[in-house]
Amino acid sequence: MNKKEIFYDENSKPIGMKEFKEKTKDRNYVSGLVENDTAFIRKISFREATGEMTPDLRLSLIKYLIKITESKIDSTNNIVIIFFYEPKVKPNGSCIDHYTSHRSYIKYFKKNKNNTQFFITEKGYNYRKKHVFEDKEDYIRQLLFKYNFGCGNYMIIKNDGSVFRILGEYRQDDIIQKINSKW
């Protein structure tokens, strides 16, 4: 059985393949894929996005992070979530290896106690490092990173509920700059 392909723009409205391909040429966009039993669903999204998170949703996310990481989280902290999808092909020195071993980045979060950072993998991707946690209930992926946009997506959730998200590869130093700015 051949699966059909369905294309959506950044507003989740159906578009044609030609328009989809044209938008993917623009560096302000990224494309993601979800596969189900009957279709390949492709979605365009803005590479960078800002927004707001309600206090209730933020608290729910914090409770889930406490549950999967078994750590204490100060609810007044800014939260950074770096989310990884399991690669289809596992090359030597994969993306997750690079991001989870960046020493100066990790050191920043140890010194700056008003910011809390998590490396999270999609459900079923059990990356074996003690400071990387699996999204066991698929909560974070469904809530924040529904479509697979490739390696190392991140979201900063400030204590006031403002949100900044990057989909796809990025420089970790940029996260530190974004935390300390008002986007």
MIFILUM-93377 format. One record per residue: x, y, z of N, C-alpha, C in turn. Coordinates in steps of 0.02 Angstrom, whole numbers, plus 50000, padded with zeros to 5 digits. Layout:
BEGIN
XYZXYZXYZ/...
//
This chain:
BEGIN
500424994150000500005000050000500445006250000/500335010749953500695017049951500365022049997/500785025350036500515030450081500465037050044/499945040750060499885047350029500295052350068/500475057750035500845063150067500375069150076/500395071850136499975077650152500455083250174/500335089250148500775094950162500395100450198/500715103350249500425108850286500915114650290/500645120750291501065126650298501175128150373/501495133750387501655135650455501035137150498/500455138050466499825139250501499395133050505/499685127250488499345120750487498775120450436/498835124250383498355124050328498635119850272/498225115650241498465111350186498725115550128/499285113350099499575116550040499795111049992/499965113049931500205108349882500955107049888/501185101749855501885099849858502335105349831/502125108649777502535113849746502645119649796/502115121949827502175127449876502595125249936/502505119049957502895116350013503635116549996/503815113949937504525113849917504815120849911/504415125449886504645132349879504795135449948/504365134249996504475136950064505075133850098/505215127550084505795124350116506455127250093/506455130950039507065134150015507245140350058/506745143050092506835148950134507135146850201/507695149750221508045147850283507655149750346/507135153750339506725155450398506235149850417/506195144850373505745139250385506135132750392/505835127950426506075121050428505485116550413/505625110550390505085105950377505165099750420/504595097050440504595091150483504135085850454/504185079950482503825074250456503535070150514/502915068050505502605063050548502325057650502/502455051450520502195045950480501685042150522/501105040650492500625036350526500485030350480/499975026550495499835020450457499655021750384/499365027550370499105028850303499445034450265/499855038650300500115044550265500785046950294/501135050650252501705054650273501445061850279/501485064650337501235071450348501835076050356/501895080650310502465085350310502205092250329/502595095550372502385102050398502955107050394/502785113050374503255118650374503155122350441/503695124750470503645128750530504175134150528/504055139550564504565144650569505145141850610/505745142950587506335140550623506365143550693/506215150050699506195153450764505485155650777/505275155050840504605157250858504605159650931/504175164450945504075166851013503345166151030/503205166251095502515165751116502455166151191/501895163951216501745164051288501495157151308/501645155251370501395149051399501005150951461/500415147951469500005149551527500345146951591/500215150151647500515147751710500325140451725/499715138451711499505131551723499885126551680/499975128251617500345123851571501075123451592/501365129151611502065129351634502145124951696/501685125451743501715121351803501635113851787/501195112251741501105105351719501755102551688/502075106651647502715104751617503245103651670/503285108051719503775107351773503655100951812/503025099451827502865093251863503085087051824/502985087251758503185081651716503945081051715/504295086651710505035086551710505295083751777/504985085651831505175082951897505085075351897/504535073151869504375065951867504895061951827/505065064351767505515060351724506245061151742/506425066751775507135067851792507285066351865/506765065651905506845064551977507285069952009/507195076051987507585081652014507105086952041/507375091352082506985096952107507055102652057/506505106252046506505111952001506175117852036/506525123252040506255129452067505785132352015/505145132952031504655135151982504755142451960/505185146151995505335153051974505915153351925/506235147651911506795147551864506555147951792/507005150451749506915149751678507085142551661/506735139651613506835132651595507035132151522/507545128151509507765126751440507685119351428/507335117651374507255110651355507575109851286/508065105351282508365103551218508105096551202/507775096051144507405089951127507725086551067/507835080051074508155076051021507705070450997/507665069750931507345063950900507895058850886/507715052550891508205047250876508355047350801/508995047650783509155047750711508995041050679/508785041350617508645035150579509285031250567/509825034850553510485031950544510915034550600/511285030150634511685032250691512425032950671/512605038950650513305039950631513745040550693/514395039750684514855040950740514845048450754/514825050250818514815057250836514165060550816/513595057750835512955060450815512825067250847/512305070350825512105077050849512035077250925/511705072350954511585072451026512245072151064/512735068551037513385068151070513705075151074/513645078851021513935085651019513605090251070/512945090451070512595095151113512635093351187/512635086951204512625084951275513315084951306/513835086251267514515086151296514865092951291/514495098251277514775105051271514915107651341/515545107451362515735108751432515565115751456/515725120851418515605127651442514855128951448/514455125851406513725126551409513465123351474/513675117351487513455113751548513685117551610/514295120051608514575123851664514155130151678/513925133451626513515139451634512895137951677/512565132351664511955130751701512105128551773/512685125751784512865124051853512995130351894/513265135551862513415141751898512815146351904/512365146351856511795150851855511175147251879/511055147651942510525143651975509815146051960/509735151851928509055154051911508825151451842/509235147251812509085143951748509165136451757/508675132751732508705125451735508645122751665/509095118051647509125115551579509055107951579/508715105251527508615098051521508755095851449/509115090251442509185086751379508655081251380/508195081351332507635076651330507635073051263/507535066551264507475062751201506755060451192/506565059351130505895056951116505785050151148/505155048451157504965041951186505275036351144/505585031551178505895025951144506625026951127/506875033051133507575034551118507935034851186/508215029351204508545028751269509295030051260/509475036351262510175038451255510505037551324/511035033951327511315031751391511825036551421/511585042351440511995046951481511555049151539/511865049851597511455051151657511095057851656/511325062651617511005069151616510555070251554/510365064751522509905064851465509305060551484/508695063351475508095059951499507615058551442/507275052851446506795050851396506105053751411/505765056151360505075058551365504625052451366/504615048951422504305042351428503555042251410/503215047651423502495047851408502335051851345/502845053851308502765057551245502435064351257/502465066851317502145073151336502485079151305/503145079551312503505085351287503485085651211/503565080051178503535080051104502845082451082/502325079651110501645081651089501505088951104/501755091451160501625098351180502055103451144/502695102051135503165107151111503505105651045/503615099251029504015097450970503685091850931/503065092850911502655087550881502965084450818/503245088650775503525086150712504285085550718/504555080450687505275079250688505615084250641/505915089350670506265094450631507025093250632/507225087350649507935085650647508275086650714/508915087450710509345087350769509265093450813/509235092250878509305097350929508845103350926/508215102550939507755108150944507765110551016/507635117051027507615119251096507065124351108/506875124951172506385129951193506615132851259/506575139451264506695142951327506015145251352/505865143551414505235145651446505425149851506/505345156351499505525160851554505015160351610/505215162651669504775162151727504145166351720/504125171151674503525175051662503075171851609/503275165951584502865162351534503045163951462/503495168751450503685170051381504115164251356/504045162751291504345156851261504725158851198/505315155651190505705156351128505895149351106/505785147751042505915141051016506325141350952/506795136750947507185135650885507085128450864/506955127350801506895120650773507495119350729/507805113550738508395111850698509035113850734/509585113150700510245114350731510345121650750/510765122750799510885129350827511565129350862/511775135150885512385135750925512175136250998/512475132351042512265132451112512405139151145/512915142751124513045149351152512455154051140/512085152851086511495157051071510955156251125/510905150351154510415149251207510565153751266/511185154051285511385158251342511235165651327/511365167851267511215174751248510455175951250/510065171251226509335172051225509045172151295/509305167951340509045167951409509135174851440/509685177951425509845184351456509575190451417/509135189251370508845194751331508085194351333/507775199551310507045199451300506925199251226/506665193851203506585193151131505955196651112/
//
